[in-house]
Amino acid sequence: MKPLRVFFTGVGGQGTLTATKLLAETALEQGIEVNAGEIHGMAQRGGVVHSFVLLGGYHSPKISRGEADVILGFEPMETLRALSFLCHDGLVLSSEDPVPPVSVSTGRETYPPLGHIKSETIKYSPKAQFIPCITLARKTGVVQTANTVLMGAFFSMGVLPLGLDVLLDSIKKRLRPALVEVNLEAARLGAEYVSRHSQE
């Protein structure tokens, strides 16, 4: 496969690291060389989390600014703050549902309007897509599946050499039985959303 650097950004409690691990393990199982890890992570809920997956034979254990082929943003303001990591012609796929980080909830920063976040993101990535991940996750009855909504969208876009069916199989193998059905539904909702909006 063509080498691909995927940068994940979100806040604690969103399952960003779970999604990172899911992509890495799924790719490994399909015979793709993987290098993955955290650049910066805070365990407490609301702290900023950055992680990465390098696919296709990269040996450097990090992504520097201007190198990410894809940014997966689980929180829109964190997507905005991560744009400097995106390479020229890179892709941004982000949730549009705010989960204000600690810096906002404590009053150190103000949350920018979503319209500003989207317009700035499009300057970096004209094909950027924003998905109502939390809104879609609520349809499953488990809002914590918002991370899987984003992953379902990502696997269905043709950026990876792995399709949605591979992600669904991986969810069945890797998640606890009680979590499988809601996450399968979440992944399908993300894929359906991208498919529907790419045709508009």
PADO-804722 format. One line per 10 residues: number of its first residue (from 1); their letters; for each residue y, z, x of N, C-alpha, C. Coordinates in Angstrom, 3 decimals. Atoms other than C-alpha are relative to their C-alpha. Layout:
N
NUM	a	Y Z X Y Z X Y Z X ~ ...
REM end
This chain:
200
1	mkplrvfftg	-1.188 0.000 0.835 0.000 0.000 0.000 1.244 0.000 0.875 ~ -1.281 -0.097 -0.678 3.641 -0.344 0.968 0.376 1.475 0.115 ~ -0.369 -1.415 -0.149 4.752 3.015 2.427 1.117 0.387 -0.967 ~ -0.946 -0.454 1.021 6.755 5.074 -0.060 0.332 1.470 0.245 ~ -0.452 -1.374 -0.180 8.826 8.231 0.374 0.601 0.502 -1.314 ~ -0.409 -0.531 1.302 9.229 10.311 -2.784 0.584 1.396 0.199 ~ -0.716 -1.270 -0.134 11.766 13.156 -2.885 0.088 0.669 -1.366 ~ -0.021 -0.753 1.249 11.399 15.807 -5.599 1.128 1.033 0.057 ~ -1.020 -1.033 0.052 14.310 18.003 -6.666 0.070 0.615 -1.395 ~ -0.091 -0.706 1.279 14.651 20.634 -9.368 0.384 1.436 0.245
11	vggqgtltat	-0.266 -1.431 -0.164 15.048 24.337 -9.937 -1.286 0.770 -0.273 ~ 1.200 -0.810 0.155 12.498 27.119 -9.828 -0.368 0.224 -1.457 ~ 0.477 -0.192 1.361 10.360 27.459 -12.926 -0.259 -1.286 -0.744 ~ 0.189 1.296 0.679 10.269 23.733 -13.737 -1.331 -0.660 0.325 ~ 1.256 0.636 -0.391 6.960 22.950 -12.060 0.177 -1.136 0.983 ~ -0.245 1.061 -0.982 8.498 20.753 -9.359 -1.091 -0.043 1.060 ~ 1.027 -0.032 -1.043 5.998 21.910 -6.746 -1.377 -0.348 -0.554 ~ 1.260 0.400 0.643 3.116 21.513 -9.199 -0.089 -1.513 -0.089 ~ -0.034 1.462 0.094 4.176 17.903 -9.749 -0.185 -0.633 1.377 ~ 0.154 0.495 -1.368 4.439 17.380 -5.985 -1.473 0.022 0.407
21	kllaetaleq	1.416 -0.146 -0.348 0.910 18.662 -5.483 -0.864 -0.978 -0.789 ~ 0.780 0.921 0.836 -0.386 16.543 -8.368 0.066 -1.417 0.552 ~ -0.118 1.339 -0.575 0.995 13.328 -6.862 -0.756 -0.092 1.315 ~ 0.647 0.045 -1.306 -0.246 14.196 -3.381 -1.525 -0.033 -0.127 ~ 1.453 -0.067 0.147 -3.780 15.098 -4.484 -0.553 -1.246 -0.689 ~ 0.441 1.215 0.703 -4.027 12.119 -6.841 -0.040 -1.178 0.964 ~ -0.043 1.099 -0.966 -2.974 9.708 -4.087 -1.117 0.127 1.035 ~ 1.076 -0.219 -0.973 -5.397 11.274 -1.583 -1.347 -0.417 -0.570 ~ 1.272 0.334 0.647 -8.244 10.887 -4.041 -0.189 -1.508 -0.112 ~ 0.067 1.465 0.099 -7.394 7.180 -4.314 0.000 -0.678 1.375
31	gievnageih	0.112 0.566 -1.343 -7.635 6.740 -0.543 1.319 -0.325 0.670 ~ -1.317 0.245 -0.584 -3.898 6.705 0.197 0.328 1.128 0.975 ~ -0.413 -1.016 -0.964 -2.638 8.486 3.311 1.210 0.753 -0.542 ~ -1.044 -0.841 0.594 -0.416 11.404 2.297 0.495 1.029 1.010 ~ -0.620 -1.096 -0.733 2.004 13.727 4.037 0.949 0.666 -0.990 ~ -0.793 -0.655 1.036 3.585 16.332 1.757 0.404 1.398 0.417 ~ -0.421 -1.363 -0.264 5.457 19.602 1.804 1.338 0.317 -0.619 ~ -1.301 -0.442 0.495 8.618 21.535 1.029 1.045 -0.166 1.088 ~ -1.146 -0.017 -0.900 11.981 20.914 2.605 0.723 1.327 -0.171 ~ -0.711 -1.240 0.315 13.586 23.848 0.885 -0.514 0.469 -1.348
41	gmaqrggvvh	0.496 -0.488 1.276 12.136 26.013 -1.815 0.336 1.454 -0.206 ~ -0.265 -1.393 0.338 13.114 29.214 -3.561 -0.911 0.372 -1.145 ~ 1.031 -0.349 0.968 10.444 31.015 -5.495 0.564 0.493 -1.327 ~ -0.469 -0.592 1.243 12.662 32.730 -8.013 0.422 -1.070 -0.995 ~ -0.389 0.927 1.057 13.337 31.056 -11.333 1.483 -0.323 0.135 ~ -1.388 0.418 -0.074 16.529 29.034 -11.149 0.454 -0.395 1.384 ~ -0.376 0.408 -1.352 16.583 28.565 -7.363 -0.294 -1.470 0.223 ~ 0.180 1.426 -0.280 16.847 25.049 -5.957 -1.328 -0.223 0.715 ~ 1.279 0.357 -0.626 13.528 23.421 -5.017 0.041 -1.458 0.421 ~ 0.139 1.350 -0.524 13.170 20.359 -2.790 -1.396 -0.132 0.599
51	sfvllggyhs	1.301 0.261 -0.605 9.798 18.882 -1.876 -0.168 -1.504 0.130 ~ 0.149 1.425 -0.245 8.420 15.534 -0.843 -1.468 -0.388 0.110 ~ 1.307 0.603 -0.247 5.400 13.256 -0.750 0.257 -1.331 0.701 ~ -0.093 1.243 -0.755 5.157 10.523 1.886 -1.338 -0.718 -0.115 ~ 1.228 0.750 0.271 2.610 7.858 0.958 -0.101 -1.221 0.903 ~ 0.239 1.251 -0.700 1.064 5.120 3.050 0.048 0.061 1.510 ~ 0.156 -0.056 -1.440 0.817 6.436 6.596 1.147 0.579 0.797 ~ -1.081 -0.652 -0.746 4.014 8.294 7.474 -0.546 1.206 0.770 ~ 0.451 -1.135 -0.797 3.552 10.857 10.239 1.052 1.098 0.090 ~ -1.057 -1.018 -0.022 6.934 12.623 10.182 -0.093 0.863 -1.251
61	pkisrgeadv	0.194 -0.878 1.151 6.652 15.679 7.931 1.284 0.319 -0.763 ~ -1.224 -0.275 0.743 10.070 15.307 6.301 0.641 -1.305 -0.460 ~ -0.848 1.109 0.411 12.542 13.032 4.551 1.425 0.372 0.374 ~ -1.388 -0.229 -0.380 15.993 12.789 6.097 0.929 -0.712 -0.974 ~ -0.970 0.631 0.894 19.168 11.712 4.344 -0.038 -1.515 0.174 ~ 0.020 1.452 -0.014 19.144 8.042 3.403 -1.378 -0.610 0.139 ~ 1.356 0.515 -0.223 15.341 7.721 3.641 -0.880 -0.055 -1.249 ~ 0.896 -0.070 1.164 13.892 8.441 0.181 -0.003 -1.323 -0.771 ~ 0.122 1.201 0.830 12.584 5.394 -1.673 0.156 0.351 -1.477 ~ -0.067 -0.464 1.386 12.392 7.413 -4.896 0.483 1.447 -0.014
71	ilgfepmetl	-0.334 -1.388 0.301 14.128 10.547 -6.112 -0.494 0.300 -1.399 ~ 0.440 -0.508 1.294 12.349 12.364 -8.913 0.772 1.285 -0.271 ~ -0.865 -1.131 0.293 14.882 14.731 -10.442 -0.436 0.722 -1.264 ~ 0.440 -0.778 1.152 13.613 17.479 -12.704 1.165 0.728 -0.669 ~ -1.212 -0.620 0.536 17.174 18.730 -13.306 1.174 -0.889 0.399 ~ -1.002 1.032 -0.308 20.193 16.382 -13.548 1.028 0.367 1.066 ~ -0.976 -0.348 -1.041 22.696 18.317 -11.429 -0.650 -0.016 1.374 ~ 0.700 0.049 -1.282 20.078 18.679 -8.701 -0.278 -1.442 0.410 ~ 0.116 1.430 -0.302 19.483 14.918 -8.961 1.280 -0.487 0.671 ~ -1.296 0.393 -0.554 23.199 14.397 -8.322 0.156 0.495 1.431
81	ralsflchdg	-0.173 -0.575 -1.327 23.140 16.718 -5.325 -0.951 -0.609 1.032 ~ 0.991 0.572 -0.924 20.112 14.918 -3.832 0.242 -1.464 0.321 ~ -0.169 1.450 -0.144 21.545 11.392 -3.949 0.183 -0.455 1.445 ~ -0.196 0.396 -1.398 22.428 11.401 -0.254 -1.328 -0.246 0.719 ~ 1.307 0.242 -0.608 18.686 11.393 0.489 -0.546 -1.391 -0.341 ~ 0.536 1.282 0.477 18.205 8.049 -1.301 0.326 -1.132 0.964 ~ -0.231 1.168 -0.846 17.787 4.872 0.728 0.707 -1.092 -0.800 ~ -0.594 1.158 0.665 19.569 1.615 -0.024 -1.048 -0.664 -0.884 ~ 0.917 0.606 0.983 17.975 0.021 -3.114 -1.083 0.959 -0.475 ~ 0.977 -0.969 0.485 16.097 3.257 -3.849 0.095 0.200 -1.502
91	lvlssedpvp	0.091 -0.232 1.442 15.102 4.349 -7.339 0.183 1.480 -0.310 ~ -0.118 -1.361 0.500 16.166 7.481 -9.204 -0.601 0.065 -1.396 ~ 0.566 -0.285 1.319 14.123 8.788 -12.113 0.232 1.480 -0.242 ~ -0.428 -1.383 0.168 15.544 11.972 -13.582 -0.068 0.448 -1.453 ~ -0.194 -0.616 1.308 15.444 14.322 -16.513 1.495 0.014 -0.299 ~ -1.402 -0.104 0.384 18.683 14.307 -18.472 0.299 1.347 -0.671 ~ -0.165 -1.297 0.669 18.166 17.826 -19.852 0.367 1.076 1.020 ~ -0.436 -0.991 -0.985 20.183 20.442 -17.932 -0.806 1.299 -0.056 ~ 0.523 -1.353 -0.178 18.571 23.625 -16.624 0.913 0.618 1.053 ~ -1.011 -0.430 -0.969 21.624 25.248 -15.014 -0.580 0.908 1.086
101	pvsvstgret	0.508 -0.824 -1.097 20.775 26.640 -11.559 0.773 1.309 0.109 ~ -0.599 -1.327 -0.179 21.671 30.140 -10.387 1.485 -0.101 0.315 ~ -1.402 0.132 -0.398 24.948 28.920 -8.868 0.917 -0.212 -1.193 ~ -0.790 0.222 1.220 26.123 27.857 -12.335 -0.025 1.240 -0.888 ~ 0.117 -1.157 0.897 24.791 30.819 -14.308 0.740 1.222 0.535 ~ -0.756 -1.121 -0.568 26.494 33.209 -11.879 1.489 -0.305 0.125 ~ -1.417 0.349 0.007 29.801 31.337 -12.145 0.538 -0.526 1.313 ~ -0.481 0.521 -1.280 29.969 30.119 -8.538 0.336 -1.487 -0.087 ~ -0.250 1.427 0.191 29.884 26.504 -9.719 0.079 -0.299 -1.492 ~ -0.019 0.450 1.389 30.611 24.632 -12.926 -0.926 -1.200 -0.136
111	ypplghikse	0.951 1.089 0.205 28.148 22.191 -14.436 0.763 -1.279 -0.334 ~ -0.728 1.255 0.275 29.400 18.573 -14.306 -0.477 -0.635 -1.302 ~ 0.419 0.712 1.217 29.368 16.471 -17.497 -1.153 -0.959 0.309 ~ 1.149 0.881 -0.212 26.140 14.502 -17.925 0.444 -1.442 0.242 ~ -0.506 1.361 -0.208 28.152 11.280 -18.157 0.414 -0.235 1.446 ~ -0.394 0.110 -1.412 29.547 11.941 -14.673 -1.238 -0.088 0.884 ~ 1.241 0.034 -0.783 26.078 12.650 -13.294 -0.639 -1.386 -0.069 ~ 0.629 1.316 0.165 24.744 9.397 -14.731 0.794 -1.102 0.710 ~ -0.810 1.057 -0.612 27.668 7.258 -13.549 -0.071 0.061 1.525 ~ 0.112 -0.132 -1.451 27.496 8.654 -10.010 -1.378 -0.435 0.486
121	tikyspkaqf	1.370 0.378 -0.381 23.722 8.172 -9.915 -0.166 -1.509 -0.006 ~ 0.132 1.455 0.107 23.992 4.554 -11.019 0.690 -0.705 1.166 ~ -0.635 0.582 -1.184 26.347 3.889 -8.092 -0.999 -0.082 1.159 ~ 1.011 -0.030 -1.053 23.475 4.831 -5.777 -1.228 -0.820 -0.368 ~ 1.249 0.608 0.468 20.664 3.416 -7.883 0.254 -0.694 -1.335 ~ -0.349 0.701 1.239 21.671 0.732 -10.423 -1.106 -0.017 -1.048 ~ 1.114 0.002 0.947 18.193 0.850 -11.981 -0.458 1.408 -0.368 ~ 0.348 -1.396 0.297 18.218 4.639 -12.332 -0.305 0.183 -1.485 ~ 0.345 -0.307 1.386 16.605 5.984 -15.481 0.043 1.502 -0.218 ~ -0.045 -1.402 0.411 17.279 9.268 -17.237 -0.846 0.167 -1.246
131	ipcitlarkt	0.973 -0.227 1.073 14.649 10.699 -19.568 0.222 1.387 -0.596 ~ -0.140 -1.329 0.617 14.970 13.558 -22.097 -1.301 0.791 0.112 ~ 1.312 -0.591 -0.272 12.049 15.379 -20.498 -0.273 1.255 -0.818 ~ 0.223 -1.235 0.753 12.521 18.752 -22.166 -0.120 -0.306 -1.489 ~ 0.065 0.399 1.408 13.172 17.147 -25.554 -1.370 -0.575 -0.339 ~ 1.320 0.587 0.234 9.967 15.114 -25.253 -1.095 1.054 0.136 ~ 1.014 -1.038 -0.204 8.011 18.101 -23.943 -0.133 0.894 -1.228 ~ 0.056 -0.843 1.204 8.911 20.063 -27.072 -0.931 -0.599 -1.054 ~ 0.911 0.641 0.962 6.888 17.515 -29.067 -1.447 0.422 0.234 ~ 1.370 -0.454 -0.287 3.759 18.814 -27.327 -0.193 1.454 -0.430
141	gvvqtantvl	0.064 -1.418 0.329 4.608 22.366 -28.367 0.082 0.906 1.210 ~ -0.065 -0.782 -1.243 4.821 23.458 -24.718 1.103 -0.599 0.867 ~ -1.154 0.564 -0.695 8.240 22.926 -23.167 -0.215 -0.093 1.506 ~ 0.270 0.014 -1.443 6.841 23.632 -19.694 -0.678 -1.290 0.469 ~ 0.596 1.281 -0.398 5.186 20.199 -19.761 1.055 -1.052 0.334 ~ -1.068 0.963 -0.313 8.580 18.575 -19.064 -0.230 -0.683 1.345 ~ 0.279 0.617 -1.297 7.514 18.014 -15.446 -1.038 -1.115 -0.131 ~ 1.032 1.019 0.199 4.478 16.063 -16.657 0.552 -1.214 -0.736 ~ -0.686 1.127 0.648 6.708 13.932 -18.898 0.584 -0.915 1.071 ~ -0.613 0.799 -1.068 8.588 12.813 -15.778 -1.059 -0.704 0.837
151	mgaffsmgvl	1.067 0.623 -0.775 5.360 12.171 -13.888 -0.650 -1.150 -0.755 ~ 0.551 1.088 0.803 3.979 10.101 -16.751 0.887 -1.220 0.043 ~ -0.947 1.110 -0.105 7.125 7.988 -16.663 -0.121 -0.679 1.358 ~ 0.060 0.537 -1.358 6.882 7.573 -12.892 -1.256 -0.834 0.231 ~ 1.256 0.718 -0.210 3.227 6.541 -12.848 -0.084 -1.283 -0.820 ~ 0.087 1.174 0.874 3.858 3.968 -15.576 0.983 -1.110 0.371 ~ -1.083 0.942 -0.303 6.762 2.146 -13.877 -0.392 -1.115 0.960 ~ 0.414 1.037 -0.935 4.760 0.067 -11.400 0.525 0.201 1.415 ~ -0.497 -0.298 -1.349 6.411 1.708 -8.371 -1.156 0.406 0.908 ~ 1.189 -0.445 -0.719 3.136 3.297 -7.304 -1.138 -1.002 -0.176
161	plgldvllds	1.201 0.812 0.207 -0.154 1.459 -6.748 -1.009 0.734 -0.883 ~ 0.824 -0.822 0.885 -1.512 4.002 -9.235 0.619 -0.052 -1.392 ~ -0.520 0.090 1.352 -1.174 3.567 -12.974 -0.125 1.301 -0.772 ~ 0.038 -1.182 0.854 -0.887 6.009 -15.841 -1.427 0.510 -0.172 ~ 1.385 -0.417 0.203 -4.666 6.025 -16.300 -0.488 0.890 1.141 ~ 0.386 -0.822 -1.162 -5.082 7.457 -12.770 0.593 1.399 -0.137 ~ -0.627 -1.310 0.210 -2.606 10.248 -13.561 -0.742 0.788 -1.076 ~ 0.688 -0.695 1.090 -4.382 11.069 -16.816 -1.346 0.547 0.467 ~ 1.284 -0.474 -0.542 -7.736 11.304 -15.026 0.211 1.203 0.916 ~ -0.281 -1.091 -0.926 -6.173 13.549 -12.391 0.351 1.281 -0.746
171	ikkrlrpalv	-0.336 -1.166 0.826 -4.736 15.865 -15.041 -1.276 0.638 -0.545 ~ 1.265 -0.522 0.543 -8.194 16.206 -16.589 -0.790 0.764 1.057 ~ 0.771 -0.619 -1.074 -9.690 17.134 -13.224 0.666 1.257 0.562 ~ -0.702 -1.009 -0.785 -6.993 19.417 -11.868 0.624 1.142 -0.793 ~ -0.629 -1.071 0.772 -5.506 21.438 -14.704 -1.044 0.824 -0.743 ~ 0.895 -0.856 0.768 -7.091 24.359 -16.490 -0.255 -0.634 -1.364 ~ 0.344 0.641 1.273 -8.908 23.216 -19.666 1.019 0.242 -1.113 ~ -0.951 -0.323 1.068 -6.387 24.980 -21.910 1.298 -0.783 0.122 ~ -1.256 0.713 -0.241 -3.548 22.944 -20.355 -0.155 -1.515 -0.020 ~ 0.240 1.433 -0.162 -5.168 19.519 -20.273 0.613 -0.820 -1.132
181	evnleaarlg	-0.430 0.862 1.111 -4.431 18.147 -23.761 1.514 -0.100 -0.118 ~ -1.463 0.068 0.130 -0.756 19.111 -23.870 0.615 -0.797 1.146 ~ -0.533 0.760 -1.123 -0.201 17.636 -20.417 -0.341 -1.484 -0.100 ~ 0.313 1.410 0.260 -2.003 14.420 -21.321 1.003 -0.586 -0.989 ~ -0.976 0.459 0.985 0.276 14.138 -24.340 1.373 -0.164 0.636 ~ -1.303 0.060 -0.661 3.346 14.865 -22.193 0.103 -1.235 0.893 ~ -0.002 1.167 -0.883 2.403 12.189 -19.649 0.137 -1.288 -0.808 ~ -0.076 1.199 0.848 1.908 9.628 -22.408 1.392 -0.151 -0.614 ~ -1.351 0.052 0.571 5.264 10.532 -23.981 1.006 -0.533 1.023 ~ -0.880 0.508 -1.046 7.023 9.920 -20.663 -0.199 -1.488 0.224
191	aeyvsrhsqe	0.310 1.417 -0.192 5.260 6.590 -20.207 0.521 -0.836 -1.162 ~ -0.461 0.736 1.183 6.047 5.498 -23.763 1.519 -0.117 -0.018 ~ -1.462 0.024 -0.012 9.710 6.407 -23.351 0.504 -1.076 0.958 ~ -0.415 1.003 -0.985 10.077 4.287 -20.202 -0.308 -1.398 -0.496 ~ 0.384 1.317 0.506 8.205 1.379 -21.776 0.944 -0.466 -1.105 ~ -0.876 0.323 1.129 10.346 1.499 -24.904 1.407 -0.374 0.478 ~ -1.379 0.208 -0.433 13.657 1.671 -23.043 0.129 -1.135 1.002 ~ -0.064 1.150 -0.918 12.783 -0.978 -20.456 0.042 -1.312 -0.771 ~ -0.004 1.203 0.837 12.447 -3.439 -23.336 1.307 -0.173 -0.759 ~ -1.265 0.074 0.744 15.897 -2.701 -24.756 1.033 -0.851 0.747
REM end
